[in-house]
Amino acid sequence: MDWAARRRALVEALAESDRIDDERVLTALESVPRHEFVPEQHRERAYDDRPLPIGDGQTISAPHMVAIMADLLDLAPDDRVLEIGTGCGYHAAVTAELADTVYSVEYRATLAETARERLADLGYDTVAIRAGDGREGWPEHAPYDRAYLTCGAAQFPPRRSSNSSGPGAWSSARSVDARRRSSALESGQTAS
């Protein structure tokens, strides 16, 4: 299977959708082999723009969601980023293509270990992963320029001066959904 061609087709479709403002995000998506983060039984669908099961009752986010979140974060090449919810490590890899260092916290120890090994195998040595409670962040490496959640949360973790800096440093799937609804309302569409 020509994974590079499938990845390129996905990125081209995302570019045509006009959901992504930063070309660097599209370049990052094209650089990261999503199929390497998907279990073998789902690998053929790795470049479908949809979430896929990764085990432990968890999923890898749809590529458009990863792209929109990265776009919202407005990452700079020297940014230090905190990720809450490592999952399989795909989102951290995309972020690592755009920022200096990614510190990722995963609640499930088995997912953290698998992601750590996969990212190391793929050469992502600027991503550090630990198993733990994401509500605590990773204060030993703070402060962070940006932070985001890839996991479900009833509310954002409290902003701790030891974890993130500056206004607007947090992004999540919920904020992506809010942006989409806000954009739809501004253009006269109904939000669903």
C-alpha positions in Angstrom: 0.0 0.0 0.0 1.3 3.5 -0.9 0.9 5.1 2.6 2.5 8.4 1.4 0.0 8.8 -1.4 -2.9 8.1 0.9 -1.5 10.6 3.5 -1.0 13.2 0.7 -4.6 12.7 -0.5 -5.9 13.2 3.1 -3.9 16.4 3.5 -5.1 17.7 0.1 -8.7 17.1 1.1 -8.2 18.9 4.4 -6.6 21.8 2.5 -9.6 22.1 0.2 -11.9 22.1 3.2 -10.6 25.6 4.2 -10.7 24.5 7.9 -7.0 25.0 8.4 -5.4 28.5 8.2 -1.7 27.5 8.9 0.0 25.7 6.0 2.6 24.4 8.5 -0.2 22.3 10.1 -0.9 20.6 6.8 2.8 20.0 6.3 3.0 18.5 9.8 0.1 16.1 9.0 1.8 15.0 5.8 5.0 14.3 7.7 3.5 12.0 10.4 2.8 8.4 9.3 -0.7 8.0 10.9 -0.8 4.3 9.9 2.1 3.7 12.3 -0.2 4.8 15.2 -3.2 2.6 14.3 -3.5 -1.1 15.3 -2.9 -3.5 12.4 -6.6 -4.5 12.1 -7.6 -0.8 11.4 -4.5 0.2 9.4 -6.2 0.2 6.0 -8.4 3.0 7.2 -5.6 5.0 8.8 -6.0 7.9 6.3 -9.8 8.1 6.5 -10.7 11.3 8.2 -12.3 9.6 11.2 -11.4 8.4 14.6 -10.3 4.8 14.9 -10.0 2.4 17.9 -6.5 2.1 19.4 -7.3 -0.2 22.3 -8.2 0.2 25.9 -11.5 1.7 24.8 -9.8 4.7 23.3 -9.6 6.2 19.8 -7.1 8.1 17.7 -8.7 11.5 16.8 -9.8 12.2 13.3 -7.1 14.0 11.3 -9.3 17.1 10.8 -9.7 17.4 14.6 -5.9 17.2 15.1 -5.3 19.8 12.4 -7.9 22.2 13.7 -6.6 21.9 17.3 -3.0 22.5 16.1 -4.2 25.5 14.0 -6.0 26.9 17.1 -2.9 26.6 19.2 -0.9 28.8 16.8 2.3 27.0 17.6 5.7 28.5 17.2 8.9 26.5 16.5 10.3 27.3 20.0 7.1 26.5 21.9 7.1 24.1 24.9 3.7 22.3 24.8 1.8 20.3 27.4 -0.6 17.6 26.0 -3.1 15.9 28.3 -4.2 12.6 26.9 -1.4 10.9 24.9 -3.5 8.1 23.6 -1.4 6.4 20.8 0.9 9.4 20.4 -0.2 10.6 17.0 -1.4 14.1 18.1 1.9 14.5 20.0 3.9 13.6 16.9 2.0 16.2 14.8 2.6 18.8 17.5 6.3 17.9 17.7 6.5 18.8 14.0 5.4 22.3 14.9 6.9 23.0 18.3 10.2 22.6 20.1 9.2 20.1 22.9 6.0 18.2 23.8 5.3 16.9 27.3 2.4 14.5 27.3 0.5 12.9 30.2 -1.6 9.7 29.7 -3.8 8.3 32.4 -3.6 4.7 31.1 -0.1 3.3 31.7 -0.3 0.8 28.9 -1.1 3.5 26.3 1.6 5.7 27.7 4.2 3.0 27.3 3.1 2.0 23.8 3.1 5.6 22.7 6.5 6.2 24.2 8.0 3.2 22.3 6.3 4.1 19.0 7.4 7.7 19.2 11.0 6.7 20.0 11.0 4.2 17.1 9.8 7.0 14.7 12.5 9.4 16.0 10.3 11.8 17.9 12.9 12.5 20.6 11.4 15.9 21.5 8.3 14.2 22.9 8.3 13.1 26.6 5.5 10.9 27.9 4.5 10.0 31.5 1.7 8.0 32.9 -0.3 10.0 35.4 -3.3 12.1 36.1 -3.6 14.8 33.5 -5.4 17.1 35.9 -2.0 17.6 37.6 -0.2 18.5 34.4 3.5 18.0 34.5 4.8 20.9 36.7 8.4 19.7 36.7 8.7 20.9 33.1 6.6 24.0 33.3 5.9 26.6 32.3 4.4 25.8 28.9 3.7 28.1 26.0 0.6 26.1 25.0 -1.4 23.2 26.4 -4.2 21.1 25.0 -6.5 18.2 25.9 -7.1 15.3 23.6 -9.2 13.5 26.1 -12.7 14.0 27.4 -13.0 16.4 30.3 -16.1 18.0 31.9 -14.0 21.2 32.3 -10.6 22.6 31.6 -8.0 21.9 34.3 -7.5 24.9 36.5 -4.8 27.2 35.0 -1.8 26.7 37.2 0.9 29.2 36.8 3.3 26.3 37.0 1.8 24.6 34.0 0.8 27.1 31.3 1.5 30.7 30.5 -0.5 33.4 28.8 -4.1 33.8 27.9 -5.6 31.4 25.4 -3.0 28.7 26.0 -5.5 25.9 26.2 -7.2 24.1 23.3 -9.5 21.1 23.3 -12.0 19.3 21.1 -14.7 21.3 22.9 -13.1 24.6 21.9 -12.8 23.3 18.3 -16.5 22.5 18.3 -17.3 25.9 19.8 -15.2 27.6 17.1 -17.1 25.6 14.4 -20.5 26.7 15.8 -19.4 30.3 16.2 -18.2 30.3 12.6 -21.4 28.8 11.4 -23.5 31.3 13.2 -21.4 34.2 11.9 -22.1 33.0 8.3 -25.8 32.6 8.9 -25.9 28.9 9.2 -27.6 27.0 12.0 -25.4 25.3 14.6 -26.2 21.7 15.3 
